[in-house]
Amino acid sequence: MVRRVGVGLSSLVIAAVLSGTAAPTGAGAATAACGPLPEPSGPTVEVETTAELQAAVNALTSGTTILIADGIYALTNTLNIRGVENVVIRSASGDREAVVLQGRGMANAAYGNVPHVMAVYDAQNVQIADLTLRDAYYHLIQIHGEQDADGVHLRNLHLVDAGEQFVKGSTAGPPGPYADDGIVECSLFEYTDRARSWYTNGVDVLAGANWVIRDNTFRNIRAPSGELAGPAVLMWRNSIDTIVERNLFIECDRAIALGLSSPDGNSRNGESTYDHQGGIIRNNMIYRAGEGDIGISVNYVRDVEISHNTVILNGTFPWGAIEYRFGATTATIANNLTDAPIWQRNGATATVSGNVTTAVPGWFVDAAAGDLHLSGSATAAIDAANDSFAVGDDFDGHFRPVGSRSDVGADEYGSSGPLPPSGFRDVPPGHLFETDITWLASAGITQGCNPPINDLFCPDQPVSRQQMATFLVRALDLPPAVSEPFTDTNGSVHQRNIRALAAAGITRGCNPPANDRFCPTAPVTRGAMAAFLVRALDLNDSGAANEFVDDDGSVFEADIAQLAAAGITRGCNPPANDRFCPNRPVTRAQMAAFLERALG
């Protein structure tokens, strides 16, 4: 079952209304780690109003995907997910900035029926993706472990201004159930300034097992001045086997804590000794220049690994960058790069090896901006790790080591050795699109996705309309143009190419009939891509053949047929290739294939 409704707002309109902030410099892992989600399978419900969204969640059945049209959704009720499994709630466009689910305000005690933005109760395998959630008086997402909420997967979210926790995993204590098997990835957590009180965390889970928190950015998780917020990531009450890796923390009062205090009656399985067991904290970057406390803390933990993190606190907490505390604690603390000591407290024990605790700002590419990738000046950290405790990748997912030994800290200087023939580390030999991407780079049409290094292509990321403009202008060597036909391209690094594309008649805008906007950050769908290429290549085949079964009624149907007649597209479902998937976003790798067939 599919219910289709109309068109929502663009991400630029939403940004203008909400004044959202950009991700900080240095978030390379988060930008490259999560590509677009696959096209949904099974029953699908499409919504475009707040009333439709709330009704769809209330009526949600197992196996269903809710696709939310671009727009701002001012909620009148918390979105409560109950009694289902294997469900997905996501934006239709894949642009997390374009779909905003909004509460009543983090300081507004008159929150009515919206204490949280979303809450998961007796539900399993719930995925929430590609959305912005903001302005809840309590939590943006509450996961009720005591109601047997398991397997919650939070992906590519922008979470802004929670009154208390951004993501809360709760428990009623023994005998359970508990909130287990959570994943939080590729998301941005931030306060626009500060929390309303000290009682806040980014991710706070009590008694959870097997959580993975990776490739996220946490910014400004901090209390009002003079107070101390909770850790941006806190796993406690006998949580088990948490992995916290490749995250960036900027100006957070405290970054990561596994375990916090002595166990109590809410501890998992009645544990009386440990507040966390097992677990890994690795390849995280932590930077703070303002007031705050410790960077990484482990308390009442058993056998935790803390390795290859970079923690720069600029003298704001001179006693330590990493602490291990209390007599029950056992840990391995290796190959971390800090500007403050590794601090042993209250009888804790650990194997401590390969750490460098004398870092200075000049060792990094741009420490003040939070970019803690190593510069050539970091000679005390480069090739200095104890490889008995080294891990095989770094903050960006690059392989270690490059030199004779691994580097200390989250970044491996010089990345991961010689580039593959494609020129990009994420396009290895044998990649499905290796030939197309190699051609695209050799023709000067692409320079990579992670400037200034540009050793990644990000093949699975969707192509935005502004990136498409640059690809086509370079591929066709279009002349520059002076006239500015669109009102929403100021400030885009692709503005000059968008002008050139419009002057050549290849683009007409995104808001017919006015067409005074370009929607530069919106993803390019396969249907829109067909129209771009037909105009760019001046294809004049009649396109009468109807090769695909899923483009009937599409405004791009004629363009799709012409593209197929020219041999530039083969469909989206090999080997049958009887579908075109006109509404699916085009990935960067697919774009390379289209251009190589058209021009190579």
N, C-alpha and C positions, 0 to 999 in steps of 0.2 A: 504494500500500500504506500503510495506517495501522495502527499498533499502539497501542491505548489501554490505560492502566493507571490506578491509583487516584489518590487525593488526597494531596497533600503538606502541608508545614507552612506556616503563614502567615508573612508578613514580620515580624510582631510577635514571634512565637516565636523566629525566627532572630535578630532584633535583641537579644532578651534573652539568648540564648546567647552571641552574639559581641560584644556591646557596641559595635556600629558607631557611628561618629560622623557628625554631620550635615554637609551641605554648608555652606561658609561664606557669609556675607552677600556679596552682590554678584555672584553667579553667574547673572545674568539671562540672558546670552546662551545659556548652556548649557541652562537650563531651557526656553527657548522654541524653540530651533532644531530639535530632533528630536522629531517626533511619533511615534506608535506605528507599528510596522511593519505592512505589509499582511498579510492572512491568507496563510499559506504555500500555494504551488502545487507540484504534483508530489508524488513520494513523500514521506511523512512518517512518522517513527518517534517515538513518545512514550515517555519513560522516567521512572521514579520512584525507582529505587535506584541506588546507586553501581555495582553489578555490571552493571545494565542499561545505564547510561550508558557505561561503559568498553567493553562489548561492542558497543554501537551505533557508537561512534567507530571501533573496530577493524574493523567490517564496513561502514563508510561507503562509499557509492557516489556517483558524480557526480549532481548534481541533487537530492540528498536534503536534507530539513530534519529536524534532531533537535530536538524540543520537550521541555524538561526541566521536570518538575513541581516545584512549590515544595518546598523542603527543603534540608538540608545534606548535601553529598556529600563525605565524607572519602575522598580518592582513595588507591588502592593502586598506581596506575600513572599516569604522565603521560598525558594525552590527546593522542596523536600522530596528526596528520592527514596522510595520505600518499596520493599517487597519485590525487587526485580534483580536480574543478573544479565551480564553481557550487554550493557547499554552504552550509548555514546551521546554526549551533548557537546556540540561543536559549532563553530561558525561555518556558514555555507561557503564563504569566500576563502577561508584559510588565513585571513588577515586578522590577527588578534586585536589590533587597534581599531578595527572597523565594527566590532560588536562589543558593546559595553553594557554589562549588567550592573545596575546601580542601586545601592541601598539608600537609606535616609540620611547618611552622614555619620562619620565616626564619633562625633561629639554630640550627636542629637539623641537625647534620652527619649524623645517622643518617636521611637522607631516603629510603633504600632505592630503590625504583623511581619515586620522585616528585621528581626534581630540579627540574622545572618543573611548573606546573599544565597548560599547554597548549603544544604545539609544532607548527608548520606546516612540512612538508618540501616534497616535490615536488607542490605543490597550488596551484591558481590560483582566484581569486575566491572566497575563503573569508570568510564573514561570521560574526562572533561578537558577539552582542548580548544586552542585557537580563539581564546576569548579574553576580554578585559573584565575583571571583577573589582568593584571599588565601593568605598564609603559605607561599610557596615559598622553598626554600633558595637557588635561583639566580634564575630569571626566572619571572614569572607567565605571560608569553606569549613564546616564542622563535620568530622567523620566520627560517627558514634560507634566506637568499638564495642561498647556494652550492648549494642543492638545487633552485633555481628556484621558490621560493615567491613568487608575485606576486599583486597585487590583494587583499591582506588588508584587510578592512573591520572595524574595531572600533568598536562603536556602543553608547552608553548602558551602559557597564560601570562597576562600582565595583571598583577595584583597590587592594588593601590589603596592605602589609607584604611587600615583595619583598626577598629576601636580597641580590640585585644589581639588575639592571634590571627595571622593571615590564614594559616591552615592549622586546625586543631584536631588531634586524634585523642579521643577521650576513652576512659575506662571506668567501670564500677568495681574494679579489683577482682580478686579470686571469687569463683572459679573461672572467670571469663564469661563470654568470649572477649577477644581483644581485636583491635584494628591492626591487621597484619598485611604484609605483602604490598605495601604502598610504593608507588613510584612518583617522584616529583622531578620533572626534567624540563630543561630549555625554557625556563620561565623567569620573569623579572618581578621581584618583590621590592616595593619601595614605599616610603613615606614621602610625600611631596615636601615635607619639612621634618616634623618630629611626631612621635606618638602623643596621644592625649594624656598618658600616664606611663609609669614604669612597667606596667603589666602588659607586656607585648612580646611576641616572638614571631619570626617568619614561619617556621615549621616547628610545632610543639606536639610531640606524640608521647603519650603515656602507655607503657607496657606493650609496645608494638614490636613485632618480629619481622625481620627480612625487608626492611625499608631501604630503598635506594634513592638518594638525593643527589642529582648530578647535573652539571652543565647549566646551572642557574646563576643569576645575578641577584644579590641582596644589597640594597642600597638604603642608607639612612634608617636602619632599624635601630632607633635610638629614642630615649626618653626625653622629656623636657629637660632643659639645661639644669644641671645640678642633681639629677636623678640618674638611675642606672637601669636600662632596659634589660630584659632577658636575652639569652643568646639567640641569634638569628636562626640557628638550627639547634634544637634541644630534643634529645631522645633520652627518656629516663623512666623511672619506676619499673626497673628490670626489663627495659627494652633489650632486644637480642639481635646481633649480627647486622647492625646498620652499616651501610656504605655511604660515605659522604665524599664525593670526588668531583674535581674539575669545576668547582664553583668559584665565583668572584664575589668578595665581600668588600663593599666600599662604605666607609664612615658608619659602621655598626658599632654600638657600645660593646658588644661581645659577638664573636662570630659563631663558634661551634662548641657545643658541650655534649659529650656522651656521659650520662650520669650527672647528677646535680647534688643530691643530698642522700643521707642514709635512707634505706628502704623503709616503707611504712605499709599500712594496711591495704593500700591500693597497688602494691607491687605485684607484678605478674607471678602467678603460681605460688604466692605467699613467700617469695624470696626474702631472706632476712639479712643477707650479706652484701649483695651487689645491686647497684642501681643501673648497671648496663653490663652485658656480657658479650664478648667478641666484638667485632666491628672494625672498620677501616676508615681512617681520615687521610686522604691522599690527594696530591696535586691540586690543592686549593690555593688561591691567591687572596690575601687579606691585607687591606690598606686602610689606615686611619690617620688623620692629622688632627682631629678634634678630640674632645674628652671621651673617656671610656675606660674599659677594664681589659682583661686578658683577651688574647686572640682565640686560642684553642684551650679547652679545659676538659680533663677527664677526671671523674670523681667516683669512687667506689666501683671501679670497672675491673673486669677480668679479661686479660689477654687482648687488649686493643692495640691496633697498629696505627701509628701516626708517622707518615712518611712523605717526603718530597713536597711539603707545603712551604709557601713563602708568606711570611708574616711581618709586615712593616707597620709599626705603631708610632714611629717618629717621636719617641720619648714620652708619649702620653700615658704609658703604664710601664715605668722602667723596671719593675720587679720581674717581669717575665712576658714573653710572647706566647709560650706554651707551658701549661702547668699540668702536673700529675699529682693527685692528692688523695690522702687517706690510706690507712694501712692495708686495706683490702686490695688496693689497686695494683695491678700488674700490667705492664705495657712494653711495647717496643717503639722507641722514638728515634727515627733515623733519617738523615739526609734532608733535614729541614733548614731553610734559609731564613734567618730572622735578624732583627736589629735589637733584640733584647734576649735575656737568658732563657734557657730551658729550666723551669722552676720545679724542683722537687719539694713537696710539702707533706707534713703530717704523716711521715712514715711510709709513703708510697714507694714502690720499687719498679724499676724499669731497666731495660737494656737501652742505653743511650749511645748512639754512634753516628759519626759522619755528619753531624750538624755544624753549621756555620752561623754564629750568632752576632756577627759584627758587620752586617750589611749596612751600606750607606746609599743614599739616593742615586749617586752616579753609577751604581752597578746596574741600573734598570733603564729601559728605553724611555719611560716617562713616568717616574714614580708619583709625581704630584697629580697626574691624571689617572692614577690607578693602574697604569700599564706596567706590570712587574715582570715582563719578559726581560731576560738578561741582555745587557750590552756587553761589548768586548772588554769593558773595564772590570768585569766581575771575575777577575782571575782567581780569587780565592774560592769561588764556587764552581768554576768550570773544570770538569774532569776531576772533581774532588770528592765525589760520593763514595761511600762504602758500598761497593756493588754486591756485597753479601745481603744487603737489605734493599737493593734498588728495585724499582718497579719498571715495567717494560714500555710505558708511554708517559706522556707529560700532559700539562694543562690543555694543550691543543689537540691531544690525541696522537701526537707524533711519537715515533719510536725512539727509545733510548737503547744504547748510548750512541752519540755521534763520534766522540773521540775515543781515547783509550779507556775512559771510565765515564759513567753517568755524571751529570751535573747535579749539584745540590740545589734543592728548591723545586718549585712547580714547573719551571720552564727548562727545556733542554736547548741550550744555545746552539744555533746552527741547524735547528730542526732535526731531521732524521736521515742525514746522509744524502747521497746522490738522488736526484729526482728521477722518477721513472720516465720513459720516453715521451709520455704525454706532456710532461712539464709540471704535473700536478700530483701531489702526494695522495690525494683521494681518488685518482684515476689510475690504478695500477694496471700492469699488463693483463690482458684478458677481460677488462671491464667492457660491458656490453656496448658502451658508446666511446671506447678509447679512440678509434679511428676518427670519428666525427669531432671529438673534442681536440684531439691533436691537430687536425686540420684547422679548426677554428682559431686556435692559438697561433699556429704558424702563419695564418693569413692576417694576423694582427687585429682580429675582430674581438677577442677577449684577452684580458690581462690577469684574470683570476678574481677571486672573491674576498681576499683578505689583505688589502693593501696595508702597508707598502711591501710586505713580503711576497704576496701573490703566488704562494706555492700550493694553494688550494683552489679548486674549481667549484666546489659545492654542487655536485651534479644533481642532487635530489632536491635542491631548493627551487621553489617556483620562480619564474621570471616575472618581474614587475613590468608594467607598461613603460616606465622610464628606461629600464635596462634594455627592453626590446628596441626602443628608439635608438639607443647607442649601438646595439648590435647591427641594426639595419643601416644606420648612417655610415658606420665603418665599412660594412660589407659592400655597400653600393657606392661608397666614396661620394656621398651627397654634398653639395656646396652649402656653406653656411647661409643663414637667413637672419634678417634683422627684425622683421615683424614678429610681435608677440601675440599669438592668437588665443592664449589661454590665461586664465586668471589664477591658476593654482600651481604654477610651476616655479614661482620665485623661490630661490634658495635651493632648488634641486641642482645637484652637480651635473645632471643630465639635461639641464634647460636648453643649452645651445643645440643639442642633438634633437630635442623635441621640436624646437622651432624649424630645424632643417627638414625633419620628417613631415611636418605640417605643410611647409612650403612646397614640398615635392608631391603633395596630394595623397600621401600614404596613410595619414591619420586624419580623422575628422572630429576627434573629441569623444567624450564619454557620456555626454548628457544631451542627446538629441531631444528636440530639434535645435536648441540654442547652441550646443556644442562649443561653449566657451570655457569648458573645463577639460583637462586631460586625465585626471585621476592617476598621477604618476606612480604612486606606490601600490595601486591595485594590481593583483596578479593577472597575467594574460591567460585567458582560457584558450583551449585548442581551437574553438570556433573563431575567436577574435584573431588568433594567430593566422588562421587561414585567410581572413580578410586582409591583414597586413601584407602577407606574402603575395596574394593575388594582385594587389595594387602595386606593390614594390616591383614585381617582376612583369607587370603588365600582361598577365596571362589572359588570353582571349579565346581559349577553347570554350565551346558552348557549355561544357560541364553538364551535359544532359544526363550522363550516366548517374544512377543513384546506387553507389556501391555500399552504402552503410544503412543500417536499419534504425539508427537512433538519432538521425539528424532531421527527420521530417518535422517541419514547422519551425526549425531554427532560422533565425534571421541570417545566419551564415551558411545556409544550406547550399546555395549556388557557389559560394567561394570554396566550400569543402569539396564539392564535386569537381571544380576546376583544378584544385590542388591535387586531387587523386588522379585526374586525367593526365596531369603533367608528371606523375610518378614521384611527387614530393612527399606524399603521405601514403602509409600502408595500413592504417587502422591502429586501434589501441588494444586489440585482444588477440595477439598471435596464438596459434597459427591461423585461426579462422579469419581474423581481420575483417569481420563484417560489421564492426562498430567503430565509431570515430571518437566517442566520448567528448562531445563539443563543449560541455560545461566544466570539464576537468582542467585544473591549472596546468600549464606547460612547465615542465622542469627545465633547468638549465641544460641538462644532458639532451633532453628531447629537442630543445631549440637548436643545439649544435647539429643534431641529425637533420633537422628540417633545412637548415641553412647549407649544410654540406651537400645535400641532395640537390638543392636549388642552384647553388653557385660553385660547388667544388669541382 
